[in-house]
């Protein structure tokens, strides 16, 4: 693993202890984690965009030079948008990865798979996240 910037939808601004949001579209903010080799080199928080346009957060994370997004739930429109923008979207179940640190550790250990389109939520209120 070389350099990467991971974005995690989160509910709190507690650095690596930030609590994950269960769904990309419901996250108040994103915790961005910079990784170089096997080392965490930076952590920052940015506010999520209003949910009115699912593509606005895609542009936001693209502008922040994110190349990996890790979620437990995401809609089909933003998933397609991230893939088009060149940002890899990985699926990580909420449990046992409840905070950013455990999720980053899992990512560094290559425990997650790229999210398949059939795992995405099919619209508001119909999210049934399927593990692989």
N, C-alpha and C positions, 0 to 999 in steps of 0.2 A: 504494500500500500504506500503510494508516494504522498503527494499533497492532495488534500481535498477539503472542501468546505461543506459540512453537513448542516442541513436545516431540519429542525425538529419542531413541529407545532406544539406549543406549550401553554400552560395556564398561569405560570408564575415566573418571576424574574429572579431566580435563585441560582444562577450559573448552572453548573453541572447537576445541582440538586433540584433543578426546575422540574415540576410535575408535567408530564406529557398530557396533551389534549387528545381525547379519543378520536377526534375527527379533524381533518385538515380545515374544513370550512368553518368549524366552530372555535378555532384557536384564536385567542386574543393577540398572541404574539408568536414569534419564532425565536428559538434559541439557535444561534449559529455557532458551530464548533469547527475550528480550524485544526487540521491534523497534518503533520509532516512526519512521514515514516510511521513510527508507533507512538509518537508523542502528540499530546494535545498542546497546541501553541497559542490558542486564543479562544475566548468565549464572549459572545455579545448577544444582546436581545434587540429585536426590531418589532415594531407593532405590525400586526396583520392589517390588510386592507379591508374595507367594508365588503360584506359578502354579496353585494348586489351584482358584481361582475366577477365571475370565477376566474377570469384570466388576469385580473389585476395583481393578485398575489404571485402569479407565475412571472409576470414582468418584474415585480419587486424582487423576487429571489434571483431572477436572472441578472438584474442590475447589481445585486449584491455578490455576484460571482459564485453563487451556490452551484455545486455540481452534483450533489446528492441530497435527496429529500427522503426522510424515513417517516412513515405514517402507519397508523392502524386502520384508518378509514379515509377515503377520498372519492369524490365523484368522478364520473367518466370524463367530463369536460376538462377540469383541471389536470387530470392524469394525462390526457392526450396533449394538453398544452405543454406540460413539463417534458414529455417525450419529444415533442417538436422542438422545444427550446434546448434540447440536449442535456436536460437534468434527469439523472437516473432516479426513479422512485422505487424504494424498497419497502416491502411489507414487514412490519414487526408487530407481533401481537402486544396488546396492552400489558398483559401479564406474561412473564415476570418483569418486563421492561417498563417500569412505571415512571422512571425518572430519566433525565438526559444522560447521566453517567452510565447507567446500566445499558442503555441503548447504544451509546458510543462504544462501550466495551464490546457489545455484541456485534456491532458493525465492524470493528477492528478484527474480531475473530471470524468474520465472514459467516455469521450465523443466519443472515437474512437473504431472501431471494428477491429478485426484481418482481414488482407487482404486476400481475396479469390483468388485462382489461376486465376479465370476468370476475375479478375480486372487487372491482370498483362499485360504489354505490350507484344505484340507478335513478336517483332523484331524491328530492327533499322528503325525508321521513322514511325512506325505504332502504336504509343502509343495513345490509346484512354482511358484514365483513367475514370473508371465508379465509381460514388459514390454508396454507399449502400443505 
